[in-house]
């Protein structure tokens, strides 16, 4: 998939696992002409409970793999990796690096009517303070409530995206947000959009939910266009997937995330 | 901690993370004179959702680390690693290898009045069929019901070991077991003993819960004694802990699992 002109090279996307396919889905919908290489580090998922040092190390290993494939831009689809590793990646890689935090925070600032913004994510994402810091830079007077929701990922992976248990867990995590009447809630983890309906049911219609995946795809498009690297035209892009654990599991569960069958998946060892 | 006589060498224990400390706790209570080296692969936890190939690879890496430390016996505290890697480990390592499956299954056979045995564990443990196979060898006419309970580990790690949500999840996973009136239930994951009270509340007094940790410690004692390697006497054993992710997190959360403070923890890279 290495092209000769810079614009014809593929976009690289990495995630700790399959959740990043929600970002991949938006990328192919908004940039249909681009070739994309997706790397899911399924053997070392989840990143959200690990220390920053470990997440940074894994992020560099993933990035090197993709850079060696000749990518023209790197999308860090994983919120945790974006939260703790994005500055290091930006300063040390020679390709443009786009994470999910900034686009998500900018969308929240744009959508928030009263400046009361909630942010939810994994422990590592929330504890890094990265979303909170970015929000405050964009919207200094924002009233920010943040909360790690570690059970949301296993709930989604169990397929329990609705029902009594899921609603109880949502109530347990989000009752402070609801009491403080946040008007905008950033879903700061790639798995959370699959709980959108249930979260919306609990929070009510007055709370806007921000799905970072959509915002990231818009940002990638903007940056590629600005640097003359956007690939347009009628030719549809080609996709390749690499995973560090089971190809079969990725095909089945990944298909759920993507909402369509996945092919061209290869196993790769990254360490 | 390398001793000169074989019996004075330490016992090695590995687990995918901190759950194995429930096994460690029983070991120090039943073998107080033994030195023990514990390795928690916290950077790659959990094993329960990974493929057998990956779990086997990780298990060998962990074992080599401990064998190089001069251990006299290896305890595989992780149910998932025991379920998929124990035969390979036994045939390729030169020290005795004790997993958690056989002792747990034997205890279930001993305790079961009517031969109706339930087995719960991670996806990888249950899908491997290892507990089921071992149960059937020991108790050919057993009526076995098995069920993966992937949300139990995150519930324990969130500290939600009781309460409405936990009881709802238990009901969701165990209603078939209850309906089929299992008389003995094997807690086939090191985290599950922390849910013992809640599970017992749901299942009722007629179901005996088997905590493999206790059984493993008895088995280790038996094997060491039989081979003349048991270290007795008044001198208390020394303990060393190695983790592949954060030392601080292990100190705090590990202390919860162990029920007492942990010191002498070192970070190590295993790959």
Interface residues (C-beta under 8 A of the other chain):
Chain A: X43 X44 X45 X49 X50 X51 X53 X54 X150 X151 X153 X154 X155 X157 X158 X164 X165 X168 X169 X172 X245 X246 X249 X271
Chain B: X43 X44 X45 X49 X50 X51 X53 X54 X150 X151 X153 X154 X155 X157 X158 X164 X165 X168 X169 X172 X245 X246 X249 X271
